[in-house]
Amino acid sequence: MNSTTAAISHATTIRSVQQSRLKAIINPWLMPALIIALFVTIVFSVGIGAVRITPYEIWQIISNSVGYSTDADGTKEAILLAIRLPRVCLAVLIGAGLAISGAAIQGLFRNPLADPGLIGISSGASLAAVLMIVLEVKFFQTLTGLLGMYALSIVAFAGACATAFLVYRIAKLAGKALITTMLLTGIAINALSGALTGIMTYMATDEQLRNITFWSLGSLGGASWTSVLAILPFTVIALVGIPRLAKSLNLLSLGESQANMLGVNLKSIKRQIIVFSTMAVGTSVAVAGIIGFVGLVIPHLIRMGAGSDHRRVLTGSALGGSIVLTLADSLARTIVAPAELPIGILTALLGTPVFLWILFREKRRAVA
């Protein structure tokens, strides 16, 4: 029995050493590889479609648009600049925002299964959007008259902010927002939002049901430079602000009490992560609907190659999320062309097997 235990321990040690060596090899190359992969992905995505645009033609069109006269095709220039490029830019921003928010939330809760939806951001945005679609009250009608097609996005973002604020306020106990209490509060608010959304869906007409279904499945089909500019400041603030918290998240992984003794301002860290995540995820849901698994799976994959250091995990997650969502959107608009597959369905179909593989991998490691 002792020899068997010793053999298992020896095998586990060897596996750990091999994984450490592999990460030591991958770490220096991970970020440059992700940056190159993102550039290649963008060029590939803007070129693929019913009208094929080669990398050379892309260079000609971009050069022509910045003042250098070239023999760019006018039709392809219009397709690239007015349709594909804003859509790809939107996918890059949304993917980065969802993934880096997921990595930050996982670090805050010290739970690799956490994602931004855990604190009610997505469910709050969804509930607000469904309320606006179904309830034809004067306030919503006035808002639609003032803001037009952007009214739904603004209401969804407001719903995300309100839900996140409610979760944080309820979770505060004696002036402190306890992480465990915040987690349970988020689960409760998610359940309540889901129930209210279900009631609204039950009350909806056939036309309203189609709008709710299309919005809840997620799509970048309505991308434009206006929508890109609308979410750009919020996403950039999150992309700049969250990596600044990497050191504190590393210390928080030791536990709240240890992090507090090491000088981490837990109250400030929690508030900043919730605010930044709400800004990134709330605006993403507002313009593209609910897109799942990006904020859950991407940080897992980055940790497998970069380790648990949040300085690499956060930045790597942002780059990885941009790559994955851009590729997923390219597949969504070409796989059933001329129709378009909702991107939320595609990310779920691709993300679920990867997530299950990660779970089985962790289970085998735990047993070993």
CORTATA-V324838 format. One record per residue. N is the residue number from 1. RES is the residue in one letter. PHI is phi in whole degrees, 0 to 359 (none if undefined). NEAR is the number of other C-alpha atoms within 12 Angstrom. Layout:
# CORTATA-V324838
n,res,phi,near
N,RES,PHI,NEAR
N,RES,PHI,NEAR
This chain:
# CORTATA-V324838
n,res,phi,near
1,M,none,7
2,N,294,8
3,S,293,9
4,T,295,10
5,T,298,12
6,A,295,13
7,A,294,14
8,I,296,17
9,S,297,17
10,H,295,15
11,A,296,16
12,T,296,19
13,T,297,16
14,I,298,15
15,R,297,16
16,S,295,16
17,V,295,14
18,Q,297,14
19,Q,294,21
20,S,295,19
21,R,295,16
22,L,297,19
23,K,294,23
24,A,296,17
25,I,284,15
26,I,287,22
27,N,310,27
28,P,295,16
29,W,258,19
30,L,296,29
31,M,296,25
32,P,302,18
33,A,294,20
34,L,293,29
35,I,295,22
36,I,296,17
37,A,297,25
38,L,294,32
39,F,298,24
40,V,297,19
41,T,297,33
42,I,297,35
43,V,297,30
44,F,295,27
45,S,291,42
46,V,286,41
47,G,267,31
48,I,272,31
49,G,151,27
50,A,300,20
51,V,252,22
52,R,283,23
53,I,238,30
54,T,283,22
55,P,304,21
56,Y,295,18
57,E,293,26
58,I,299,33
59,W,298,25
60,Q,299,24
61,I,294,32
62,I,296,26
63,S,298,18
64,N,295,20
65,S,287,21
66,V,260,12
67,G,115,10
68,Y,270,13
69,S,290,14
70,T,225,19
71,D,269,19
72,A,286,24
73,D,288,25
74,G,297,19
75,T,294,17
76,K,293,29
77,E,296,30
78,A,296,21
79,I,296,27
80,L,293,38
81,L,282,29
82,A,262,24
83,I,241,28
84,R,282,38
85,L,296,34
86,P,297,31
87,R,293,37
88,V,293,43
89,C,300,39
90,L,295,40
91,A,296,52
92,V,297,42
93,L,294,46
94,I,293,55
95,G,299,49
96,A,295,46
97,G,296,53
98,L,295,53
99,A,289,52
100,I,290,55
101,S,293,55
102,G,298,53
103,A,297,53
104,A,292,60
105,I,296,48
106,Q,297,42
107,G,292,45
108,L,295,48
109,F,275,36
110,R,52,26
111,N,221,24
112,P,292,31
113,L,265,29
114,A,279,30
115,D,210,41
116,P,302,54
117,G,293,45
118,L,294,41
119,I,257,51
120,G,86,43
121,I,296,50
122,S,293,48
123,S,292,47
124,G,294,45
125,A,295,46
126,S,297,53
127,L,298,45
128,A,297,40
129,A,295,44
130,V,295,42
131,L,301,33
132,M,291,34
133,I,292,36
134,V,271,30
135,L,274,22
136,E,267,19
137,V,274,13
138,K,296,11
139,F,300,15
140,F,294,26
141,Q,295,20
142,T,296,14
143,L,297,20
144,T,295,21
145,G,295,14
146,L,278,14
147,L,252,15
148,G,65,15
149,M,291,19
150,Y,270,27
151,A,297,25
152,L,297,37
153,S,296,35
154,I,293,32
155,V,295,35
156,A,296,40
157,F,295,38
158,A,297,31
159,G,295,35
160,A,297,44
161,C,296,36
162,A,296,31
163,T,293,39
164,A,298,43
165,F,296,31
166,L,296,25
167,V,300,39
168,Y,295,36
169,R,292,24
170,I,295,25
171,A,286,29
172,K,290,22
173,L,226,15
174,A,56,10
175,G,83,12
176,K,237,22
177,A,269,31
178,L,286,27
179,I,296,34
180,T,298,23
181,T,296,21
182,M,296,33
183,L,297,33
184,L,294,22
185,T,296,28
186,G,299,37
187,I,297,27
188,A,295,24
189,I,293,34
190,N,299,32
191,A,296,22
192,L,295,20
193,S,298,32
194,G,296,25
195,A,294,19
196,L,294,23
197,T,297,32
198,G,298,22
199,I,297,17
200,M,296,26
201,T,296,29
202,Y,296,17
203,M,277,20
204,A,287,23
205,T,279,17
206,D,299,14
207,E,295,14
208,Q,294,23
209,L,298,22
210,R,297,17
211,N,296,24
212,I,296,32
213,T,297,27
214,F,297,29
215,W,290,34
216,S,288,34
217,L,275,27
218,G,85,38
219,S,196,39
220,L,255,45
221,G,296,29
222,G,267,29
223,A,295,34
224,S,207,27
225,W,296,21
226,T,295,19
227,S,292,32
228,V,297,32
229,L,292,20
230,A,292,28
231,I,266,37
232,L,304,29
233,P,297,20
234,F,294,29
235,T,292,38
236,V,296,27
237,I,301,27
238,A,294,40
239,L,293,39
240,V,273,26
241,G,284,28
242,I,295,46
243,P,300,35
244,R,293,23
245,L,264,38
246,A,299,32
247,K,298,28
248,S,295,34
249,L,293,41
250,N,298,32
251,L,289,29
252,L,294,35
253,S,295,28
254,L,281,21
255,G,122,22
256,E,296,30
257,S,294,16
258,Q,294,18
259,A,297,22
260,N,296,20
261,M,293,14
262,L,274,18
263,G,96,17
264,V,279,25
265,N,278,24
266,L,298,31
267,K,299,27
268,S,292,20
269,I,297,38
270,K,299,38
271,R,296,30
272,Q,294,32
273,I,295,41
274,I,295,47
275,V,295,34
276,F,297,39
277,S,295,52
278,T,296,50
279,M,297,44
280,A,289,46
281,V,285,56
282,G,300,50
283,T,291,48
284,S,296,51
285,V,295,51
286,A,296,48
287,V,262,45
288,A,232,46
289,G,81,44
290,I,272,44
291,I,238,48
292,G,267,43
293,F,74,39
294,V,295,51
295,G,286,49
296,L,261,42
297,V,275,42
298,I,302,47
299,P,302,47
300,H,300,43
301,L,296,35
302,I,293,39
303,R,297,32
304,M,297,28
305,G,260,31
306,A,255,32
307,G,86,28
308,S,262,32
309,D,291,31
310,H,293,37
311,R,296,30
312,R,266,39
313,V,297,41
314,L,294,47
315,T,295,40
316,G,296,46
317,S,294,48
318,A,299,47
319,L,293,42
320,G,296,49
321,G,297,48
322,S,298,40
323,I,296,40
324,V,295,42
325,L,290,51
326,T,295,44
327,L,294,35
328,A,296,40
329,D,292,45
330,S,299,39
331,L,291,30
332,A,297,32
333,R,267,29
334,T,241,23
335,I,291,20
336,V,237,15
337,A,303,15
338,P,276,12
339,A,282,14
340,E,225,26
341,L,275,26
342,P,304,34
343,I,292,40
344,G,297,33
345,I,295,28
346,L,293,33
347,T,295,37
348,A,291,26
349,L,295,21
350,L,278,25
351,G,282,29
352,T,298,21
353,P,299,16
354,V,296,21
355,F,295,27
356,L,296,20
357,W,298,17
358,I,297,25
359,L,298,19
360,F,295,14
361,R,295,17
362,E,293,17
363,K,295,12
364,R,297,12
365,R,295,18
366,A,293,10
367,V,293,11
368,A,292,19
